[in-house]
Amino acid sequence: MGFSFTKIQKQITKNKTLFLEILILFFSFMINRNSSNILYNSYHGDGYVDGESFGGWSVFFIVTMAFYIYKTNLENRRHLFFSIAVILYWFLFGNRGEVFPLVFFILLKISKTNLKIKSWKVLLYGSFGVAVFMINGLMRSGTTFNFSTFLGSFFSNFTGTPVTYSLMAVVYHTERVGFAYGITFFEYFLRSLPSFIQSERPGDLSMFLVKEYSTLGGTHFIGEPYFNFGILGVFFFMHSFSSLFLIIEKKARALYEYRYIFIVLIFLGTRTVWYGYITFYKTFLLLSFVLIFLFILKKFRFSLI
């Protein structure tokens, strides 16, 4: 029994990159399976937004994708091509936030090569990438794509219109009913179980703003602290988050083990801006369960041998 387990473990170690890629594709499929392809006119958005799916799949994807970069460092073409394929798959279903940091890591890897890339090419490719993100957003929302809608999306995004409206909704709501004084953060604990287990759990702030004020998301990185504690909450959370980020970044420079945590933080950035700090809480829960599982597995292995 112990020999069989050890043999399986050796096979997993030998093909760990392949196993990681299978997991990444599985999590990508699970989060997007209830969404419609943006190439069809019947696109209706993300399935998990309406509670049709387990929204935590995106956290599984982030943790696994970060570990993929941590272990492979995108060393060869296979790793780069696989990462690009993952980006295209998510784009096909209108999702961008989770894979935006992946674009950053790909560009970072390319920039470290010996290839001489001219500044105008960087500007050209960067502009093309921004345009692709905006076109994807238009198709995701079901808007007919043409030059007029693209230009409107360009000025809307670069003037911060959706984010500004979300922040105004937060300020208006707190002026109307008062501050929450930490209630939304306390409800993280009540949301610990998935929706398919706990159907009556409280919703998060982003869904509340979408339903009550028809916002498009965003601003929750500063909006949720203000929603709870006002301007002092914003200063406290921003200072705490930036300090944590700097501490992990310095640790990552000296200790290789911290590099994975730093990569996870980068991946969590875009999703935190959109959905709030609950993304960090979900990731902390997931990593805690993984560590507990590995500890139990290690004990189980010794008992078998």
Secondary structure, 3 states (H helix, E strand, C coil): CHHHHHHHHHHHHHCHHHHHHHHHHHHHHHHHCCCCCCCCCCCCCCHHHHCCCCCCHHHHHHHHHHHHHHHHCCCCHHHHHHHHHHHHHHHHCCCCCCCHHHHHHHHHHHHCCCCCCCHHHHHHHHHHHHHHHHHHHHHHCCCCCCHHHHHHHHHHHHCCHHHHHHHHHHHHHHHHHCCCCCHHHHHHHHCCCCCCCCCCCCCCHHHHHHHHHCCCCCCHHHHHHHHHHHHHHHHHHHHHHHHHHHHHHHHHHHCCHHHHHHHHHHHHHHHHHHHCCHHHHHHHHHHHHHHHHHHHHHHHHHHHC
